[in-house]
Amino acid sequence: MAPLVTALVLYRVVKRYADVRIKWPNDLLFHGKKLAGILCESIPEADNLIIAGIGLNINSLEFPAEISEKTQSLALATGQKYSVQRIWFEIFRELTRAFRHAVFPLPAAFIAAYNAVAYRYVSRDEVSALPLEFKTLLPDGRAVFATAEGSEIILEMAG
């Protein structure tokens, strides 16, 4: 559940600066362009140790041509420069608080908060050539999506 908790925390911090959404399970989008991504990994040798890698485009003004149409930064989104240290401090403080109080399976309040800020469409080529519509997060971290044909499917996080 770490990617989901981290995504909601990152959303809450970045929302202070730009209008973002969470793309299930763990990306942040600004108007459909990727602003941040999260990769979490547990360490089998250490109980309760998770490494969360967070990539957040803050002050970048250019991206390589192959990703420039799909990628965004806070500076490009808002026309302002930001203190990287301040934003990272805010993220660290909020992550510490969130993981102190995290409960699994995910409680209804968390699911409601996540659902409220979720980006509605996800592409999963292995499932459908057309985008899937996000419906709800489930307590175990999986998510329910509607297909273009109107049926519902449940997807698990990769890994």
N, C-alpha and C positions, 0 to 999 in steps of 0.2 A: 504494500500500500504506500510505500515511501514516495514513489513518483507522483501519486495523486495528491498526497499531503503537500509535497514540495511544490507541485503545480499550483495549488490553491494559494499557498503562501506567496509564491512568486507573483501570481495574479494580483493579490491584494497590495503588494508593494508597488508593482509597475503601474497599476490602475491609478495611483496617485499622480502619475505623469502623463499617461496616454490611455486612450480607450482600447483596451485589449480584451481578448477572449481566450479561454483554454480550449485547445484542440485535443480531444481525448487521445491518449491518456496524459500527455505531459509536454505539450508545446504551447507557447503563447503566440497568438496572432494579433496583428494590428491590421484591420481592414483586409483580412485574408492573406496577409504576408507574414512569414515567420519572423518573429522578433526574438524568441528565446526557445531553447530546448533543454531538456533535463534527461540525464541518464543516471540511474541509481543502481548500485551493485552492493549486495551483501557480502560480507567477508565470512566464509564458512568457519574459519578457525577462531573467530571472535563472536561470542554471543552478542546480539543486539548492536552490531556495528554495521553501519551502512555508509557508503561513500556516495554522496550526491554531487554529480558534476552538472553545473549550471552554466550554460552558454547564453549570455544576454548581450545583444548588440546595443551598446549604449551610445557612443559618440562616433561610430563609423559613418562616413559620408559616401563611401563607394564600396561596391562588392564586385567580385569577379563576374564577368559577363554571363557565365552559365548559371548563376544563382540570383542575379540582380533583379529579375522579374518576380521572384518569390520571396525575397528577403527584405527586411526592414530594420531600422535602428530607431532608438528614441530620438536621436538628433534629427534624422530625416523626417520622422513622423511629426515632430513638434517645432522644428526650426530652432531648437535650443541646444546648448551644450550642458552636460551634467557632470557632477562630481561622482566619479566611479566609486571612490571610497565611501561616500555617503550612502549610495544605493546599496553597495555590498554590505555595509553595516546594518542597514534596515532589513535586508534579506536575512542576514545571520541572526539578528535579534528575533525576528518573527519566526524563523525556522526553529530556533531553540525553544521558544514558547509553544509552538504548535506540536513539536514532538514530545514535549513534556506531558501534554494533555491528549495525545493521540490515542484512540481506542479502535481496536479491530475486533470484529468486522466493523466497517464504517457505519457510524450512527446516522439516523435519518436527517439530523440537522446538517451534517457534513454533506450528505448526498444532495440535499436541497440547495445548499450554498454552491456546490460544484455545478449542479444542473443549471442554476440561474445564470452562470457565466460561461457556459460551454458553447463553443462554436458549433453550429448546427450541422455542418457537413464535413464528412471525412471520406477520403479516397482510400480504398483498400483493393488494389488490383487483383489480389489473390481471391477475393470474394465476389467482386462485381466491377464491371467496366464503368458503371455509373456511380456517382457519389452516394454514400449512405447518409441517412439523416439520423443524427444523434437523438435518442429519446430519453435515456436515463442511465445514470451510474448505478451499479448494483453494490450491495454491502461488501462483496468479495473483490471488488475492483474491476470486474468485467463490466461491459456496457451493452445496452440494448440499442439496436439501430433498426431503422425501417429501410427496406430496399425500394428501388424505383417501382417495383411491381406491387408494393404495398405490404409485403410480408415483413416479419420481424426476425432479426437474427441477433445472437449474443456473441460478442467478440471478447477474447482474452487479450491481455497485454502481452506483447512479445517478450521472449526471454523466459 
